[in-house]
Amino acid sequence: MCSVVGIYGNENASKLAFYALFAMQHRGQEAAGISSSDGKTIKTVKDRGLVTQIFKEEHFNILKGNMAIGHTRYSTAGDDSILDAQPVFARYGLGEISIVHNGNLVNAKEIREELIKKGAIFQTNMDTENLIHLIAKNYEKKRLKERIIDAVKKIKGAFSLIILSRSKMFVIRDPFGFRPLSIGKLKSGGYIVASETCAFE
C-alpha cells in the first residue's frame, strides 16, 4: 500500500500532486504530505488524515515551484504519528532533501543499528529515514546522484522512491520491480511518476 507521486517541470506541480494523491487515496488513509521546490528551497505540508482534509488553498501558496513529490500513508513500518508521515525532509551538507517511499526494506533494522553506532539520531520509526542518513553521511561522494546510488545499493527489499532536492528529482524502483511505478508526460508540461496510472487520469 501507500502511494507516491512526483511532478517535474510544471508550474502547478503541488496542485497536480494533490489531485494525483486524491486519485490514489485508496492506497493509504492514515496521513498524506507534499514537498515542493522552487529551485531555492523545499517546502513541506503533511498531516494525519485524508488528502482533502489536510490540504487547503492556502497550502498551495506555500508549496510553490515546478517540482513536487507526495505520499499517502498506509503504515507497514513506523507508528501512526505525524512524525511518521511523509515526505521525510532534512537539511544536510549538500542543502535540502525530501523523500517519499513506498515499500519495505528488509534490512532496515541492521542499517539503522549501524547508523546509530556511527552517531545518527533518528526522529521517526520509519525505514525511510535510513535513506536520509545514508545519503547525508556519505562524505566520500561530492554529488547527490552518487550518494543516492551508494545508498540504494545498501538497501534490500521491494520499494519505490522519489527523492527531491532543491533543483532535481530522482525516481528509483527496486531491481525486481515489485512495487508499481508508472511515468507519464503532462499535457500542460513536464512529467508525472506515480504508484498507479489512475493518478494520470
C-alpha positions as CSV (number, residue, x, y, z in Angstrom):
1,M,0.0,0.0,0.0
2,C,1.0,3.7,0.3
3,S,1.2,5.8,-2.8
4,V,3.9,8.1,-4.1
5,V,3.8,10.8,-6.8
6,G,6.3,13.1,-8.4
7,I,5.6,16.1,-10.7
8,Y,8.6,17.6,-12.6
9,G,8.7,20.6,-14.8
10,N,5.2,22.0,-14.2
11,E,4.3,25.4,-12.5
12,N,1.3,23.7,-10.9
13,A,3.3,20.9,-9.5
14,S,2.0,20.8,-6.0
15,K,-1.7,21.1,-7.1
16,L,-1.2,18.3,-9.6
17,A,0.5,16.2,-6.9
18,F,-2.6,16.8,-4.7
19,Y,-5.0,15.6,-7.4
20,A,-2.8,12.5,-8.0
21,L,-2.8,11.7,-4.3
22,F,-6.6,12.1,-4.2
23,A,-6.9,9.6,-7.0
24,M,-4.7,7.1,-5.1
25,Q,-6.2,7.7,-1.7
26,H,-7.3,4.0,-1.6
27,R,-3.6,3.1,-1.1
28,G,-3.4,4.8,2.3
29,Q,-5.7,6.9,4.6
30,E,-3.5,7.5,7.7
31,A,-1.6,10.5,6.6
32,A,-0.6,12.5,3.5
33,G,2.0,15.1,2.5
34,I,3.5,17.1,-0.3
35,S,7.0,18.7,-0.6
36,S,7.7,21.2,-3.4
37,S,10.8,23.1,-4.6
38,D,11.1,26.4,-6.4
39,G,14.8,25.8,-7.1
40,K,15.9,27.6,-3.9
41,T,14.1,25.9,-1.0
42,I,11.9,22.9,-0.3
43,K,8.6,23.4,1.5
44,T,6.6,20.6,3.1
45,V,3.0,20.3,4.2
46,K,1.9,17.0,5.8
47,D,-0.6,15.8,8.5
48,R,-2.6,12.8,9.6
49,G,-5.9,12.3,7.8
50,L,-7.2,12.2,4.2
51,V,-5.8,14.3,1.4
52,T,-8.9,16.5,1.2
53,Q,-8.9,17.1,5.0
54,I,-5.2,18.2,5.0
55,F,-4.7,20.4,2.0
56,K,-6.4,23.8,1.8
57,E,-6.0,26.5,-0.9
58,E,-3.5,28.5,1.3
59,H,-1.2,25.5,1.3
60,F,-0.6,25.8,-2.4
61,N,0.6,29.3,-1.9
62,I,3.3,27.8,0.4
63,L,4.0,24.8,-1.9
64,K,5.3,26.9,-4.9
65,G,7.7,25.6,-7.6
66,N,7.8,23.4,-10.7
67,M,8.7,20.2,-8.8
68,A,6.7,18.4,-6.1
69,I,6.5,14.9,-4.5
70,G,3.7,13.5,-2.5
71,H,2.7,10.5,-0.4
72,T,-0.3,8.8,1.2
73,R,0.5,6.6,4.1
74,Y,-0.6,3.1,5.0
75,S,1.8,2.0,7.7
76,T,3.9,-1.1,7.3
77,A,6.8,0.3,9.4
78,G,6.8,3.0,12.0
79,D,3.9,4.4,14.0
80,D,0.6,6.1,13.4
81,S,2.0,9.5,14.3
82,I,2.7,12.8,12.5
83,L,6.4,12.1,12.8
84,D,5.9,9.1,10.6
85,A,4.0,10.9,7.9
86,Q,5.9,11.5,4.6
87,P,7.6,13.2,2.8
88,V,10.7,13.0,5.1
89,F,12.5,16.3,4.9
90,A,16.0,17.1,6.1
91,R,18.8,19.7,5.8
92,Y,22.3,18.3,5.4
93,G,25.7,19.1,3.9
94,L,24.6,19.5,0.3
95,G,21.5,21.5,1.1
96,E,17.9,20.3,1.5
97,I,16.3,16.9,0.6
98,S,12.9,15.3,0.8
99,I,12.0,11.7,0.2
100,V,8.8,9.7,-0.3
101,H,8.9,5.9,-0.2
102,N,6.5,3.0,-0.9
103,G,7.6,-0.5,0.2
104,N,9.6,-2.3,2.8
105,L,13.3,-2.5,3.4
106,V,14.1,-6.0,4.8
107,N,17.5,-4.9,6.1
108,A,16.2,-1.7,7.7
109,K,16.9,-2.7,11.3
110,E,20.5,-3.7,10.5
111,I,21.1,-0.4,8.6
112,R,19.6,1.7,11.4
113,E,21.7,0.0,14.1
114,E,24.8,0.6,12.1
115,L,23.9,4.2,11.5
116,I,23.2,4.8,15.2
117,K,26.6,3.3,16.1
118,K,28.1,6.0,13.8
119,G,26.2,8.8,15.6
120,A,23.0,9.1,13.6
121,I,20.0,10.5,15.6
122,F,16.6,9.2,14.3
123,Q,13.4,11.3,14.6
124,T,11.0,8.6,13.3
125,N,10.4,4.9,13.3
126,M,10.2,4.7,9.5
127,D,12.7,2.8,7.4
128,T,12.6,5.7,5.0
129,E,14.7,7.8,7.4
130,N,17.6,5.3,6.9
131,L,17.9,6.7,3.4
132,I,18.3,10.3,4.6
133,H,21.2,9.2,6.8
134,L,22.9,7.0,4.2
135,I,22.9,10.0,1.8
136,A,23.8,12.7,4.3
137,K,26.7,10.7,5.9
138,N,28.3,9.7,2.6
139,Y,31.2,12.3,2.8
140,E,33.2,10.4,0.2
141,K,30.9,11.3,-2.6
142,K,30.5,15.0,-3.6
143,R,27.4,14.7,-5.8
144,L,23.9,13.9,-4.7
145,K,23.4,11.4,-7.5
146,E,26.4,9.4,-6.5
147,R,25.3,9.4,-2.8
148,I,21.8,8.1,-3.8
149,I,23.3,5.3,-5.9
150,D,25.5,4.2,-3.0
151,A,22.5,4.4,-0.6
152,V,20.3,2.4,-2.9
153,K,22.9,-0.3,-3.2
154,K,22.9,-0.8,0.6
155,I,19.1,-1.3,0.9
156,K,17.2,-4.5,0.2
157,G,13.5,-5.1,-0.3
158,A,10.6,-4.0,-2.5
159,F,10.4,-0.2,-2.9
160,S,9.7,2.8,-5.0
161,L,11.4,6.1,-4.0
162,I,11.2,9.7,-5.2
163,I,13.9,12.0,-3.9
164,L,13.6,15.8,-4.2
165,S,16.5,18.2,-3.9
166,R,16.2,21.9,-4.4
167,S,16.9,21.6,-8.2
168,K,16.5,17.9,-9.1
169,M,14.2,14.9,-8.8
170,F,15.4,11.3,-8.6
171,V,12.9,8.4,-9.2
172,I,14.0,4.8,-8.1
173,R,12.4,1.4,-8.3
174,D,13.8,-1.7,-6.7
175,P,15.7,-4.0,-9.1
176,F,12.9,-6.6,-9.2
177,G,10.1,-4.1,-9.9
178,F,7.9,-5.4,-7.2
179,R,6.3,-2.1,-6.4
180,P,4.4,-0.5,-9.3
181,L,5.7,2.8,-10.7
182,S,4.5,4.5,-13.9
183,I,5.7,7.5,-15.8
184,G,3.7,9.9,-18.0
185,K,4.1,13.2,-19.8
186,L,1.8,16.0,-18.8
187,K,-0.2,17.9,-21.5
188,S,0.5,21.1,-19.5
189,G,4.2,20.5,-19.5
190,G,6.6,18.3,-17.6
191,Y,6.3,14.7,-16.3
192,I,4.5,12.7,-13.7
193,V,5.5,9.5,-11.9
194,A,3.0,7.6,-9.7
195,S,2.2,4.4,-8.0
196,E,-0.8,3.9,-10.2
197,T,-2.0,5.2,-13.6
198,C,-5.3,6.3,-12.1
199,A,-3.2,9.4,-10.9
200,F,-2.7,10.3,-14.6
201,E,-6.3,10.1,-15.4
